[in-house]
Amino acid sequence: MSPDLVELYVVSDFTGETAEHVARAAVSQFGPDAVNLVRFRYVSDEERGLEVLKAAKDRNAVLVCTLVDHSLRRWFVKKAQEQGNEVVDILGPILEILGRRLNRQPLETPGLLRRMDEEYFRRVKAIEFAIRCDDGRSPEMLDQAELVVVGVSRTSKTPLSMYLAHKGVATANVPLVPEAEPPAELFKIPAERVVGLVIAPEKLIQIRRERLKVLGLDADVSSYAQWERVEEELSFAKSIMRRIGCRVFDVTNRAIEETAQEILDYIGK
């Protein structure tokens, strides 16, 4: 081992993902070749703890631990310090502060976050769904959507859908264009699961002109950013929204986060 290389042992009574994430965040500040990181999982008793401590002593390793059992944690930290190893106790200080402020003891259950965090997996599924059902794709899956966003082009349907998906809402979005009848599945969904996006025509024209410039196209020639076309699209979109009977949100000069929060409040999320 290089004399400049630090051995860093991540020690956990579960998978060690939390400790490793913190450790890697710190290691990234020193370059990939500065630290040799080793993860010790499922350290749930003193016998296993002694094995890790012996290895750490032999290698003069820095220990980073997330042990939720306070007795095991305190024993481990004390032993590490007694044998001369530097140790970072990630969970201990915050658990003690919260316990004191809340006047209760922590559950001390290893892996509780991972087992309880169904929200994480729900968000992953929602994001995958939003990608599959973006911009009118996979209309046969619309009935599986928790929310369907409809509106004309450049009303931020896709970024809004992805933002809501990151909040755990399986969101599809469908563009409304006068030349194309929306998918029949859209009208079979309960109206409360559909939201429409509208925008002031002058703002939409501005957004579309900027988009055309980015694409290297002439905004003065393309009908995409002309007043008549924009009004036609918005009028068509509003007629579809009335036909569905859905809630409509005006996104003019609104940040995606603002609109998303209004929608989340509306659907009770």
C-alpha positions in Angstrom: 0.0 0.0 0.0 1.3 3.5 -0.9 2.2 5.6 2.1 -0.1 8.3 0.8 -3.1 5.9 0.4 -5.6 5.9 3.3 -7.5 2.8 4.1 -11.1 3.7 4.9 -13.4 1.1 6.4 -17.2 1.6 6.1 -18.9 -0.3 8.9 -22.6 -0.9 9.1 -25.1 -3.2 10.8 -27.0 -3.4 7.5 -25.8 -2.9 3.9 -23.6 0.1 4.6 -25.0 2.2 1.7 -25.6 5.3 3.9 -22.0 5.2 5.3 -20.5 4.5 1.9 -22.4 7.3 0.3 -21.1 9.8 2.9 -17.6 8.3 2.6 -17.5 8.6 -1.1 -18.7 12.2 -1.0 -15.7 13.0 1.2 -13.3 10.8 -0.9 -14.3 12.6 -4.1 -12.7 15.8 -2.7 -9.2 14.1 -2.7 -9.2 12.1 -6.0 -9.9 8.5 -6.8 -6.4 7.3 -5.9 -6.2 8.7 -2.4 -8.3 6.2 -0.6 -8.9 2.5 -0.6 -12.5 2.0 0.6 -13.7 -1.3 2.0 -17.2 -2.0 3.1 -18.0 -4.2 6.1 -21.7 -5.1 6.2 -24.0 -6.7 8.8 -21.7 -5.9 11.8 -24.4 -6.7 14.3 -22.5 -8.0 17.3 -19.2 -7.5 19.2 -17.7 -10.7 17.7 -18.0 -9.3 14.2 -17.0 -5.9 15.4 -13.7 -7.3 16.8 -12.9 -8.8 13.5 -13.3 -5.4 11.8 -11.4 -3.7 14.6 -8.5 -6.1 14.2 -8.3 -5.5 10.5 -8.5 -1.8 11.0 -5.7 -1.8 13.5 -3.4 -3.8 11.2 -4.0 -1.4 8.4 -4.3 1.8 10.4 -7.6 2.4 8.8 -10.1 5.2 9.2 -13.4 3.8 10.3 -16.8 5.3 9.2 -19.7 3.7 10.9 -23.5 3.7 10.8 -24.4 1.4 13.7 -28.0 2.1 15.0 -27.7 0.0 18.2 -26.4 2.5 20.7 -24.7 -0.1 22.9 -22.9 -1.7 20.0 -22.1 1.8 18.5 -20.6 3.2 21.7 -18.6 0.0 22.3 -17.3 0.0 18.8 -16.3 3.7 18.8 -14.6 3.3 22.2 -12.6 0.2 21.1 -11.5 1.9 17.9 -10.3 5.0 19.7 -8.5 2.8 22.4 -6.5 1.0 19.7 -5.6 4.2 17.9 -7.9 4.2 15.0 -9.7 7.4 13.9 -13.4 6.8 13.7 -16.4 8.8 12.3 -19.7 7.9 13.9 -22.3 9.2 11.4 -25.5 8.3 13.1 -24.6 8.6 16.8 -24.7 12.4 17.3 -27.9 13.0 15.4 -29.7 10.0 17.0 -28.7 11.3 20.5 -29.8 14.9 19.6 -33.2 13.8 18.2 -33.7 11.4 21.1 -33.2 14.2 23.5 -35.3 16.7 21.7 -38.1 14.2 21.0 -37.8 12.8 24.5 -37.9 9.2 23.2 -35.6 6.4 22.3 -34.8 5.5 18.6 -36.1 2.2 17.3 -32.5 1.0 16.8 -33.6 -1.3 13.9 -30.9 -1.9 11.3 -32.1 -1.3 7.7 -35.3 0.3 8.8 -35.0 3.1 6.3 -34.5 0.7 3.4 -37.3 -1.6 4.4 -39.7 1.2 5.1 -38.8 3.4 2.1 -41.4 2.0 -0.3 -41.6 5.6 -1.5 -38.3 5.2 -3.2 -39.4 2.3 -5.3 -42.7 4.0 -6.0 -40.8 6.9 -7.4 -38.6 4.7 -9.6 -41.7 3.0 -11.1 -43.3 6.4 -11.6 -40.3 7.8 -13.4 -40.2 4.7 -15.7 -43.9 5.1 -16.4 -43.5 8.8 -17.2 -40.7 8.0 -19.7 -42.8 5.3 -21.4 -45.9 7.6 -21.6 -44.2 10.8 -22.6 -45.5 13.0 -25.4 -48.5 10.7 -26.2 -46.6 7.5 -26.4 -48.1 4.2 -25.1 -51.8 5.4 -25.1 -52.8 1.9 -24.1 -51.2 2.6 -20.7 -53.1 5.8 -20.0 -55.6 3.9 -17.8 -52.7 3.0 -15.5 -51.7 6.6 -15.0 -52.3 8.3 -11.7 -52.4 11.5 -13.6 -52.5 12.5 -17.3 -51.3 16.0 -18.3 -52.7 17.4 -21.6 -51.8 20.6 -23.4 -50.4 22.2 -26.5 -46.7 22.1 -27.4 -44.3 24.1 -25.2 -46.5 24.2 -22.1 -43.9 22.2 -20.2 -45.8 18.9 -20.2 -42.8 16.7 -20.2 -40.7 18.5 -17.4 -43.9 18.8 -15.3 -44.6 15.1 -15.8 -41.0 14.1 -14.8 -41.2 16.4 -11.8 -44.4 14.8 -10.6 -42.9 11.3 -11.3 -40.0 12.2 -9.0 -42.7 12.9 -6.4 -44.0 9.4 -6.9 -47.0 10.2 -9.2 -47.2 8.0 -12.3 -47.8 10.7 -14.9 -48.4 10.5 -18.6 -48.7 13.4 -20.9 -50.6 13.9 -24.2 -50.0 16.7 -26.7 -53.1 18.3 -28.1 -52.9 19.2 -31.8 -55.8 20.3 -34.0 -54.8 17.9 -36.8 -54.9 14.8 -34.5 -57.7 13.5 -32.5 -56.5 12.6 -29.0 -56.4 8.9 -28.2 -59.7 7.4 -27.3 -58.2 6.1 -24.0 -58.0 9.7 -22.8 -61.7 10.1 -22.6 -62.2 6.9 -20.6 -60.1 8.1 -17.7 -62.0 9.8 -14.8 -61.8 13.5 -15.2 -60.2 14.0 -11.8 -57.1 12.1 -13.0 -56.6 14.5 -15.9 -55.2 18.0 -15.8 -55.0 20.5 -18.6 -52.3 23.2 -19.1 -53.1 26.5 -20.7 -50.9 29.5 -21.3 -51.3 33.1 -22.5 -50.9 33.1 -26.3 -48.3 35.9 -26.3 -46.2 34.0 -23.8 -46.5 30.8 -25.9 -45.4 32.7 -29.0 -42.3 34.0 -27.2 -41.4 30.5 -25.9 -41.9 29.0 -29.4 -39.9 31.7 -31.1 -37.0 31.0 -28.7 -37.3 27.3 -29.4 -37.1 27.8 -33.1 -34.0 30.0 -32.8 -32.3 27.3 -30.8 -33.1 24.8 -33.6 -31.7 27.3 -36.2 -35.1 27.9 -37.8 -36.7 31.2 -38.9 -39.4 32.1 -36.4 -40.9 34.6 -38.8 -41.6 32.0 -41.4 -42.7 29.0 -39.3 -46.5 29.0 -38.5 -45.5 27.3 -35.2 -44.9 30.6 -33.6 -47.6 32.7 -35.4 -50.5 34.2 -33.6 -53.2 32.6 -35.7 -51.7 29.1 -35.2 -51.2 29.5 -31.5 -54.8 30.7 -31.0 -56.1 27.8 -33.0 -54.1 25.3 -31.0 -55.1 26.8 -27.6 -58.8 26.9 -28.7 -58.7 23.3 -29.7 -56.9 22.3 -26.5 -59.5 24.1 -24.4 -62.3 22.4 -26.2 -60.8 19.0 -25.5 -60.3 19.9 -21.8 -64.0 20.9 -21.6 -64.9 17.6 -23.3 -62.9 15.7 -20.7 -64.2 17.9 -17.8 -60.7 18.1 -16.3 -59.1 20.7 -14.0 -57.2 23.4 -16.0 -54.0 25.1 -14.8 -52.6 28.3 -16.3 -48.8 28.0 -16.5 -48.2 31.5 -17.8 -45.0 32.8 -16.1 -45.2 29.9 -13.6 -42.3 27.8 -12.5 -42.7 24.1 -12.9 -42.4 23.7 -9.2 -45.3 26.1 -8.6 -47.6 24.3 -11.0 -46.6 20.9 -9.7 -47.4 21.9 -6.1 -50.8 23.1 -7.1 -51.5 19.8 -8.9 -50.2 17.8 -6.0 -52.6 19.7 -3.7 -55.4 19.1 -6.2 -54.9 15.3 -6.3 -54.2 15.1 -2.6 -50.6 14.0 -2.7 
